Amino acid sequence: MFAAHTWHVARPPPPPAAGPPAEPTAPPLPYAFVGSYAQGSNETVYFLTRGDRVYDVKQGDRLDGIYSIDGVENGQLIFTYMPLNIRQTLPFGGGP
């Protein structure tokens, strides 16, 4: 006389398992190259900007406590993002 009826609601399937976490990466370099200056045999000084601030840096300097200036290769300043020990480059065109 009466058709069978159930109030059971099926659960949705579980979400797929997440893969391994993404490899941490350094944020993009926040600095722009402005110019450089070298007098005689003295070490070259590189001028960088970040916002309205100008930095004069040499190899071995640290910027904002998280970037180190490691040197120059092929027309690029070499930085290390110290929290993750990741190397980054900033082209400045031309040789050192």
N, C-alpha and C positions, 0 to 999 in steps of 0.2 A: 504494500500500500504506500509506504513512504520510501523514497530513495535514500540510500546511505549518504551521509554527509560528514565531513571531518573539518574541524576548525584548525588543524595543524597548518602552520605556515613554514615552508622550507626556508632554512637560513641561506643567505647568499654565500657563494663560495669565498673562501679566504683570499685575501689579496696575494698576488704572487710574491714569493720570497725575494727580498731585496738582495742585489748582488753585493760584492765586496764594496766597502766604502771607497769613494774616489780618492785618488792620490792627492795629498795637499799640494797646492801650488802657491807661488808667490804672487802678490798683487802686481798689476802693471806698475812700472817705474813712474813715480809721480814727478820726476824731474825733466826739465827741458834743457838742452845744451844751448848756451849763449855765445861762448867764445873761449879762447885760451890765450895764455901769455907765457912766454919764456924769454928770459934775458940771459944771454951768454950760455954758460954751462949749467945754470941753475935749473932746478926741476920745474917742469911745466905746471902752471896753475890753470885749472879748468873752472870756468864759470857756469853755474847751473842755476836755474830758477825753479821754484815751486810756489805757485800762487804769486804773491807779491814779494816773496823773499828771494834774495840772491845769495848763493853759496860760492865761495872760492875754495876749491878742493885740490888736493894732491894725492898721489898714490899713498895708501895706508890710512887715509882719513876715514872717519865714520860720520854718517849723516843721520840725524834724527834718532840715533841709538839703534837703528835696525838695518842700515845699509853700510857696507864697507866698500871703499874704492880700492880695487885690487890691481889696477893697471890699465894699459892701453894695448889693444891688438887690432890691427887692420882697420884703423879709423873708427874704433869704438871704445868707449869707456867700459871697463868690466866692473860690475858691481856684484856683491854677494848679499842676498837677503838673509841676514844672520839667523832669524828665528827658525828657518827651515834649511839653511845652508844651501840655497839655490842660487846659481850663477845667472846673472842677467846682463844684457848689454844695452848701451845707449849710443847709437851712431852719431858721429859729429862731422862726418865727411872729411876726406883727406887723411893724410898720415899724421902721426903724433907730433 
